[in-house]
Amino acid sequence: MTIHTIEVVCTGSELLLGDTLNTNLAWLGQELAASGTQLVRETCVPDERSAMADALRAALSRSDAVIVIGGLGPTRDDLTRSVAAEILGRELAASEEVAAGIRRFLQGRGLNVPEAAIAAQSEVLVGSEVLANGNGTAPGFWCVADAAILVLLPGPPHEFRAMVRGEVLPRLRPLLVPQFARAEIRVAGIPESQVAAIVEGSMLAGVVPAYCAKPECISVRLEARANDGPLLARVTQRVRRALAPYALPADAATLAAAVGQLLRAQGLTLATAESCTGGGVAAILTDVPGCSDYFEGAVVSYSNRWKRDFLDVPGEILDRFGAVSEETIRSMLDGLATRYGVGCGIAVSGIAGPGGGTPDKPVGLVLIGTAVGPARQVRTLHFRGDRDEVRRRTVFAALNQLRMNLLPQTVHSAAANHQ
Amino acid sequence: MTIHTIEVVCTGSELLLGDTLNTNLAWLGQELAASGTQLVRETCVPDERSAMADALRAALSRSDAVIVIGGLGPTRDDLTRSVAAEILGRELAASEEVAAGIRRFLQGRGLNVPEAAIAAQSEVLVGSEVLANGNGTAPGFWCVADAAILVLLPGPPHEFRAMVRGEVLPRLRPLLVPQFARAEIRVAGIPESQVAAIVEGSMLAGVVPAYCAKPECISVRLEARANDGPLLARVTQRVRRALAPYALPADAATLAAAVGQLLRAQGLTLATAESCTGGGVAAILTDVPGCSDYFEGAVVSYSNRWKRDFLDVPGEILDRFGAVSEETIRSMLDGLATRYGVGCGIAVSGIAGPGGGTPDKPVGLVLIGTAVGPARQVRTLHFRGDRDEVRRRTVFAALNQLRMNLLPQTVHSAAANHQ
């Protein structure tokens, strides 16, 4: 048996009411894309028997494998097991083994759950393999039906993800017929149009690029036929070289991790002085495990009093040039270096909105300063968008500015100041 | 014409490859739920003509209204317009008016786009209303077909959202037959099982509660029939009263906003001293517009040197009890009060992982201290989950601890220390 087409059926009224964001779909899509397969469809239905049965029947008639997510819990609106049994013409049967596993799981966490709830979740689909759930009570099922494989998985993301990796992909991968090979290069610091021009100039026939601009970086995706892996690897290397120094290293999961690698390699320490981002730069930097090797701390100087008293920005500078000025940013960097004694610094001040803008200094105006030893760079940026957007873009622009300044031979770009 | 059922068709291979998270669906679901309507289905298809046509045809045969999201851009894989025209048996025609609007939009942003791209996006579906897009180039369409209304909207979220609110809902609402009335109460500081017990004790026939635990709070949703609005309002008030002081005020969008309301009303100032959260508490507090009324700043003391030198935690305390100890937290709070001169403080120290845990102090151990004037509370918590999860839960637990301490008559709960 080989699998060419996979689709997903998500169940749960909460997804259609917008109470829950469907993160499982995107996560599964990425996992399958890494195996060279694209989902051919996803259908989301409420917790209603007829809608579920209709969607499941259509999916099974269309695709080689169908993954159903959700609806395996203990409550009345958890219908997946019984709808699947009905459609496949199979029985549900109580499994003492599964019930014992659920009791062990609950006891291990000191939880007390009514026996009725345990009974509901220990019914198994006869003729299917039970998939163990290490992070919850509801098991999953792998069922080889007449024309298709049906997989049932619980909806809570940490249960779902662990079961996909531990139980589903090992069974699925040997059956998959890969449709493509993909590579990704993440780029920060130049606009998408320039990225595209550079990428197009490095293409070879058989590889197709696509672009996706995100707040953190521009993602360049290169796709080739499944058996063109060596070609894809060659083109990826060419593109990565052409995009230096803007391309993030392949082994850095995020911009913050890329900054961390450079600081660690050079034995430098870092602190931030933040106004409009309110600690957001420090929070992203400390997302990275092991950041205590280089990250020392931050002063969030939201009020002018803090800028003056705890970063030593002279009151005269604040009065004359304002908190959002190059002079203030340079003073904040000096304060980090002299008072706090760190080798590198990031200073941020800006007008995130919605209030506080003036004709001279409108909402979206942000100044970012970086220090690497005695070297300083201060940039004035103008971001579009609401408060969240301005703050988020500022955080990533600040990280990338420091990253560029930490690179051995930095090519400074005058572009991309208006984003 | 009345609309009982609405479904959504999302187009875009990026959604199925997991390159993009489908935030449009959840957002639209919430907007419609506020009008008493639940989407009956969502289908996501790749940018392929046959899959799109198949999904669209099925949706139009099933539901009174179909909203198609995405695929209206200028590139070859933007097929929505032409697939819709084919299925409805209508023509596409170039609109000079739409083209002129696109040119104006691009000129206003100083952008240069090839005429071919403008031409592709200025084709209109004959016999439909053009929906203006104030944030992008591709217009939308509102098309009354034989048995259903078909709405085509662009996929970029800021374009999509503005058009739903500005163009679609005003046309849709008068036609909708509401199916339910809903209310939400957000609760922080007690476990879900206790919330459920309190809520069940306040129910009246005709209202059904549902619960959803999120990192920030537990969301209690009350649902009644569409014409039972007055009953729902009465029950909501009863439940809200029964859940005091744990219920967030109805007019506070977030926990940080609720804290801000209390600080502003009492004329208090706040600063944070953060270790494991790395500025995350300050970043969330400064998400709230106008927070400069009460939020002064933060010291992110990630290293012990910063705790000692910039929060005046005695080296002896750090040596003897460690950075993750009640003694250190109390010193951090004292440092905020004496050195930084704020009325209220939040101090956080913990082991977020993945490294750094010991048998005595395992990953997930977090201490949270809050100060309101001279009053202090220090709690020891144990969070499950990975680094992200531990940090996120810590941020919200810290905000809620301060919120409870700022309430006029706080009922302190001994529960919920293990989450």
Interface residues (C-beta under 8 A of the other chain):
Chain A: S13 E14 L15 L16 L17 G18 D19 T20 L21 N22 T23 L25 A26 W27 L28 G29 Q30 E31 L32 A33 Q38 L39 V40 R41 E42 T43 C44 V45 P46 A51 A55 H158 C212 S219 R221 T272 E274 C276 T277 G278 G279 G280 V281 A282 A283 L285 T286 D287 P289 G290 C291 S292 F295 E296 G297 A298 V299 V300 S301 Y302 S303 R305 W306 F310 Y340 G353 P354 G355 G385 R387 D388 R391
Chain B: S13 E14 L15 L16 L17 G18 D19 T20 L21 N22 T23 L25 A26 W27 L28 G29 Q30 E31 L32 A33 Q38 L39 V40 R41 E42 T43 C44 V45 P46 A51 A55 H158 C212 S219 R221 T272 E274 C276 T277 G278 G279 G280 V281 A282 A283 L285 T286 D287 P289 G290 C291 S292 F295 E296 G297 A298 V299 V300 S301 Y302 S303 R305 W306 F310 Y340 G353 P354 G355 G385 R387 D388 R391
